[in-house]
Amino acid sequence: MRIHYIFLGLLLGVLSGCASSRLVNQWKSPDTPVFEANKVLVIGMTANIDSRRMFEDELVTRLEKEGVIAVKSVDFFDTSFTNAERTEAELNTIENQLLQAGFDAVLISKVIGSEDRTTLVGSINAFRKDMGSFREYYYENQRIYSEAQQSSSYKVYHTETSLFCLCPGKERELLWKGMIDVVDPQRPQRAVADYARILMKEMAQQQMLLVAN
């Protein structure tokens, strides 16, 4: 797999807090049921350097707690690296530098899209177990006929995280890919923490990024 696919980016500037994250889809290489890592580079690419650093800080901290050596791309690359698009030849050089520095995996996340959603509020009662009869249910909700229904809009961000193996002597292999939805974020740190928590949980269940013996 070509190295330039590794550097497809992360747009975490839009992930700005108090989020509800959930895994919606994932894929795992059938050729690599278990992956043990020595050293992982965490990449977050966005024009917002604060969001990039926030994401990488959070994920590196969580990886290190699991005993994995993890390095932020903001610390590995110089500040000029993202100032221009890189050719495949340049990225091949970067890949060799990563191998020489002892990296055997690269983890990248990115936002692949977003959508606006609307939910009705106010005139429709929340689900309640104690509303057990037709009479009670109809009585509580009959104002729907006469009142204008209010709506609340929120955004859902669709994200994708990919784990690649940097294995000498073979093509750079995609090991795992997961799609996580982040709903209606409000505060940056909580959004990133929630996202990273779901990500680490799923990779652990799939036996990805285990500590190499």
N, C-alpha and C positions, 0 to 999 in steps of 0.2 A: 504494500500500500504506500502510495507516495506521501512524502513527509508533509507536503503542503496541506493535506487533509488534517494533519495534526494541529495545524495552527489556525483552523477555523475558530472563530472567536466567541467570546462571551460578552453579552451586552447586559451586565448586571446593574447598570446604572438605573434601569427601570425597576429593579427589584428593591423597593424602598420601605419595607417593614411590615410588621404585625400580620404575617401571612399565614395562610393555611395551605400547606404543600402536600401533594399526593402523587405517587407514581402512577402513570397511566399506561405505560408500555415499556418493555425492555427486550433486549436481545443479548444472547451470550454465545460466544464461539463454541461450537460443539467439539472443536479440536483442543480446547484448553478449559477443562472443567474446573481446574484449580489454578490460581496464579499467585505465586509468592514473590513479593517485591523486596528489593534491597533499598532502592532510592527512587523517589517519585517527584517529577516536576509538575507543579500545579499551575495551570495557565488560565488566566482570565483576561480576555481582550475586550476592552471598551475604551471609548474616548474619555470616560470619567475615571481618572486615576484613583480617586478616593474609593469609588465602588469596586474597582479592580483590586485594590489593596485590601479592602474589607473582606471580600470573598476569599481571597487567597490566604489571608491571616486566619480566618475561621476554619477553613478546610485543612490547612497545614497543622493547626493546633489539634484538630480532631485526629488526624492521621498519626501525629506524634504520640498522642495518648494511647494509640493502639500499637505503638512500637515501630511504626514505619518511619523511615527517614524521608522527610518531605521538604521541598524547597519551593519558595514562591518565585514565580517568573519575574516579579518586580525586583527581586534581589539578584537573579541570575543574569538577566539581560540588562544591557546598559540602556539609558533613557532614550537613545536614538534609534533603538531597534524597531519600534513601532511607528516611527515617523514616516516611513515609506513602505510600499508593498515590496516584498522580497521575491526573488526569482526562485525557481526550483533548485538551481545550483547553489544559491546562497543558503537555502534551507537545508540542503544536503550537508553543507559545511557545518551548520548549526547542529544538525543531527549527530555528526561525528564528534563535535565538541561535547555533546551530552553523553555519548557513549564513553568518551575518554574521562569524563568527570564522574563516571560510575552510575549514571542513571540507567534504569532498565524499564521505566514506565513513564508515560505522560498522561495526565488527567486533565481534560478540557471540558468546560461547560459553556453553553451559549443559549441565548434566547432565540428561538426559531420563529416566533410569531406571538401575536396577542389578539384578543377579541373582547369586545364590550358585551356584557350581559346585563339583563334587567330582571329584577324580581319585584313582585307586587308586595307592598307592605301596608300596614295600617288596617285595611278593611277585611283582610282575611286572617282568621285566627291561626295561631300556631297550633301544631298538632298536640292534642291533649288526650291522655288515656281516660280521664274521668268524664269525657263527653261521650257517654255511651249510648245515647238514644238519638233518633231522628229529631225529636222535639228540641232537645238541647242544642244539637248541632245547627239545625235550621235557625233557631232563635238567635244564636250567637253570630250568625253570618248573614242574616237577611238584609242587613244594611248595604250589602254589595249592590242590591238592586237600585238603591237611591243615591249612593255616594259615588263620587268620582274616585276611582282607584288610584292611589298614589304608587309611584314606582321608584325604585332605587337602582341606580346603575353602578356597576363595578367592572373591573378589568381582570381578565385571566391571562397570565403570561405562560406560554408554552416553552419549556426549556429542554435542552438535550445535553447530556453528559456522555462523553466517550472516553474509554480507557484504552490506551495503546501500549503494546509491548515494544520496547527498543531492544531487540534481540540481535546480537552480532551474527552476521552470516545469513540472515534471512530478511524477507520483506517485513516492514513494520506492521505488525498485526493488530487489527482491531479485536480486542478481547471482549468488551462489554459496552453496551449502549443503553442508556435509560432516558425516558422522557418523563419529566416531572412538571406538573402544573402548579403555579403559584397564584393564589387567589387574593385579589384586592389588597395588595401590600400598602402599609401606612408608615411603618418605621423601619429604617434601613437595617439596623443590627439584628432585629428580631426576624426579619425576612430572610436574611442570609443564614442565620443560625438554624432556622426551620428547614431551609433548603438543604443545608449541609447535613443536618440530622437524618433526613429522609435518605439522602444519597449514601451516607455511610451505612445506614441500616440495610439498604438493599444490596450494596456491594458485599457486605459481610454475609448476608444470606446466600449470595451467589458464589461465595468463596473467592472473591476477587480482592487483591491487595492484602493478602495474608503476609505476615512477617516471615521472611526467608530464614531458614535455620542455618 
